[in-house]
Amino acid sequence: MAKFELYHPILTPHYQLNWLTQFKVKDINALRQRLNIHESMIETATYVNREMSTVMNDQALTWGISNKQQDDFIGIVNLAPGDNHFKTAVLTIIRVNEDDQDLVAEIQAYMTKFAKNQLQSSQLETKLK
């Protein structure tokens, strides 16, 4: 398995996945405040640092999602082990627009193949937020 830090950017037909550090903290904070209304900018910055640490330590993968045409931040994707060795993986997609089923379908299809081919996962569980 390759070092996780090499898995960026990832391009799908309509979206680009890149490290959270490539996006504005205020945009990430606005999205995360939907899940935790009182989350501060400092807490969001801590979240970004923690997620990047898991990537650099080959523990999980987290990307921000942007639309390739407008380059707008539109969500977060996390791919984490459901067990110790990624045999089962958990894909979490957090969307700015909760009705964006096209984004979910495209990211889920891509990540299913990615998890199987790159991480040797045999099962992928998807969570939407």
C-alpha positions in Angstrom: 0.0 0.0 0.0 1.3 3.4 -1.0 1.9 6.2 1.5 -1.5 8.0 2.0 0.1 11.4 1.5 0.5 10.5 -2.2 -3.3 10.2 -2.8 -4.0 13.8 -3.9 -5.4 15.4 -5.8 -7.9 12.9 -6.9 -9.9 13.8 -10.0 -13.3 12.4 -10.8 -15.3 13.5 -13.9 -16.9 16.5 -12.1 -15.0 16.9 -8.8 -11.5 17.3 -7.4 -10.6 15.9 -4.0 -7.7 17.6 -2.3 -6.3 17.9 1.3 -8.3 20.1 3.6 -5.3 22.4 3.9 -6.0 23.5 0.3 -9.4 25.0 1.3 -10.3 28.1 3.4 -10.9 27.3 7.1 -13.9 29.6 7.1 -15.6 27.4 4.4 -14.8 24.2 6.3 -16.1 25.8 9.5 -19.4 26.8 7.8 -19.9 23.2 6.8 -18.9 21.7 10.2 -21.2 24.1 12.0 -24.1 22.3 10.5 -23.1 19.3 12.6 -21.9 21.2 15.6 -23.4 24.7 15.7 -21.0 26.1 18.2 -17.8 25.0 16.5 -15.3 27.8 16.5 -12.7 28.6 13.8 -10.0 27.4 16.1 -11.8 24.1 16.6 -12.1 23.7 12.9 -8.4 24.5 12.4 -7.7 21.8 15.0 -9.9 19.4 13.1 -8.0 20.1 9.9 -4.7 19.5 11.6 -5.9 16.3 13.2 -7.2 14.9 9.9 -4.0 15.7 8.1 -2.1 14.0 10.9 -4.1 10.8 10.3 -3.3 11.0 6.6 0.5 11.5 7.2 0.4 8.6 9.6 -1.4 6.3 7.0 -4.4 5.9 9.3 -7.2 7.4 7.2 -7.8 9.6 4.2 -9.7 12.9 4.3 -10.2 15.3 1.4 -12.1 18.4 0.7 -14.3 18.3 -2.4 -14.4 21.0 -5.0 -16.4 21.3 -8.2 -14.0 21.2 -11.1 -15.8 24.0 -13.0 -16.2 26.6 -10.2 -13.5 25.4 -7.8 -16.0 25.9 -4.9 -15.6 23.9 -1.6 -18.7 21.6 -1.6 -17.9 18.9 1.0 -15.6 16.6 2.9 -14.8 12.9 2.1 -13.3 10.6 4.7 -12.1 7.1 4.0 -11.3 5.3 7.3 -10.7 1.6 8.3 -13.7 -0.2 9.6 -11.2 -2.7 11.0 -7.5 -2.6 11.6 -6.4 -3.3 8.0 -9.0 -1.6 5.8 -10.6 -5.0 4.8 -13.8 -3.1 5.7 -13.6 0.6 5.0 -16.0 3.4 6.0 -16.7 6.2 3.6 -18.2 9.4 5.1 -19.4 12.2 2.8 -20.4 15.5 4.3 -22.0 17.8 1.7 -22.6 21.5 1.7 -25.8 20.8 -0.3 -27.5 17.9 1.3 -29.6 17.3 -1.8 -26.6 16.8 -4.1 -27.2 13.1 -5.0 -25.0 13.4 -8.2 -22.0 14.2 -5.9 -22.8 11.3 -3.7 -23.2 8.8 -6.6 -19.9 9.9 -8.3 -17.8 10.0 -5.1 -19.2 6.7 -3.9 -18.6 5.0 -7.2 -15.0 6.3 -7.4 -14.2 5.5 -3.7 -15.6 2.0 -4.0 -13.0 1.3 -6.7 -10.3 3.2 -5.0 -10.8 1.3 -1.7 -10.7 -2.0 -3.5 -7.8 -1.3 -5.8 -5.6 0.9 -3.5 -6.4 -0.3 0.0 -7.5 -3.9 -0.8 -10.9 -3.3 0.9 -13.5 -6.0 0.3 -16.4 -4.0 1.8 -17.3 -0.3 1.9 -19.9 1.2 4.2 -21.1 4.7 3.3 -22.3 7.3 5.7 -23.9 10.6 4.6 -23.9 13.7 6.7 
